[in-house]
Amino acid sequence: MKITRRKFIASIERLSVLAGAGSAYMRCLESDWFEVTEKSVRINRFSNPLRILHLSDFHASECVSLKTIEKAIDLSLEQQPDVACVTGDFITGWLQDIQDVPQYRRILRKLASAIPTFACIGNHDGERPAFSRGYKDFSKVGELLRSGGIHFLSNEKTRVEINHRVFAVAGLDDYRCGDMKPELVLKEKREEDIPIFVMSHNPMSRSELMPYDWDVLLCGHTHGGQLVVPIIGYRPFLPAGHRSFPEGLLSWGNRHIHITRGIGNLHGLRFNCRPEISMLNVA
């Protein structure tokens, strides 16, 4: 069939419109169309479920506004969690690039003043770029978290009691930058018979955590791939090493790993991979 010049130009125009519509959808709609997910985790340690809010990857930047992060926190608190764990990547780039750091502090405090909130660091949270190994100096983001009322755990563990439920939360530094030191906070056999929840930004850290005694590992980092091709499920932008398990809840022997898709994104794009507010009902 012969294609005339007019038909060819019309086809190009239609493709341009579709491309523009797709880009607008990824940037303006899905990027802050939050999905609230509920998952049950059985560790046989609580008579009444502990509702853990798991957030990650805020990525405050030109692509992810503070308004978007506050919207996510407001929606999260509506789920009535008992405790929050936030697993890193609070910024993209440099903290001084955030237009209103005091405003960010206020938003974080809104979460921390409502429920006990714990956080670990991510590979984007430092003061010098090193894309293969992450960042080294987390002090400014650490201070932002602490001043926002969040319990920032840097290779540290703390004991928590909420409504007569006692457990421990450990926060590890980032796996990619080589500063993760599980030996400082975990043992081959736990010292006290209470549940242990470990926050570690990168799910690849599980290989180094295998020898230690813990119950649930909370991770982010993957963003679920950000873009998922419909039907075939291909995730072209998924970080290397994560293709076998990009998101969700995984039973790992008698332990569990949870990877959330996160709140923010890189480059302002999401497609068929909505940002996630994760609720874990642990009993």
C-alpha positions, 0 to 999 in steps of 0.5 A: 500500500502506497503511503502518501506524504500527507498520510505519513505526516499525519502518522508522525503527528499522531505518534508525537501526540501519543508520545507527549500524552505518555510523557505527561502521564508518567510525569504528572499523573502516575509519579504522585498517584500513590498506591497503599498496599497491605501485606501480612508478615507472620513471625509468630511473635506478636499476639496483636499485629504491629502495623509498620509503615514502610516508606522509602526513596523520597528523593526530594529534588526538582523532580519530586516536590516537598508537596508530593512528599507531604501528600504521601506522609498525610496519606500514610498517617491515615492508615493508622500505623503503629511505627514508621520505618523509612529506608533512605534516599531522602534527597537526590543530589545535594541537600542545599539544592532543596529549595526549602530545607526548613519546610522539609524538616517540618514535613518530616516532623509531621510524621515523627510527631505522630508515630515513632519513626526510624530511618537509615541512610541511602546511597543518594544521601551524601555530600559527594557523588560516587555512582558506583559506590554511593556517598560517604558523608551523610552528616547533613541528611542525618542532621536533617532527620534528627532535627525533624524528630526522626530516630536516625540509626547509622549502624545502630540498633534500638529497643522499642516498646509500643502498647506492650509490644517490645521489639528492636529496630536496626538501621544500617549504613548503605551497602553500595558505599561500603559502610554497612557494618552489621557486626556492630548491631546484629548477632548470630544469635539474638541476645534478647528474645524479641523481634528484630526489624532491620532497615537497609536501603539496598536489598543486595545487603541481604547477602551480608546479613545472612549469618545474623539473627533477625526477622524482617529486612526492610529495603527500598532502592529499586523503585520497582524499576520505575517503568514496567512494560505492560503484559511482559513485565519487563523493567528496563531501568531496574538496578543491576542485580535486582531482576529476580526480586524487584519489589514486594514481600519475600520469604527467605527461610524463616525470615522475610524481606520487604522491598517497597517501590518508594515514594519518589523517583529519578528523572520524574518518571513512573509508568505502570509502577506507582509510588507505594505506601507500604503497610506491613501487619506483623504478627 
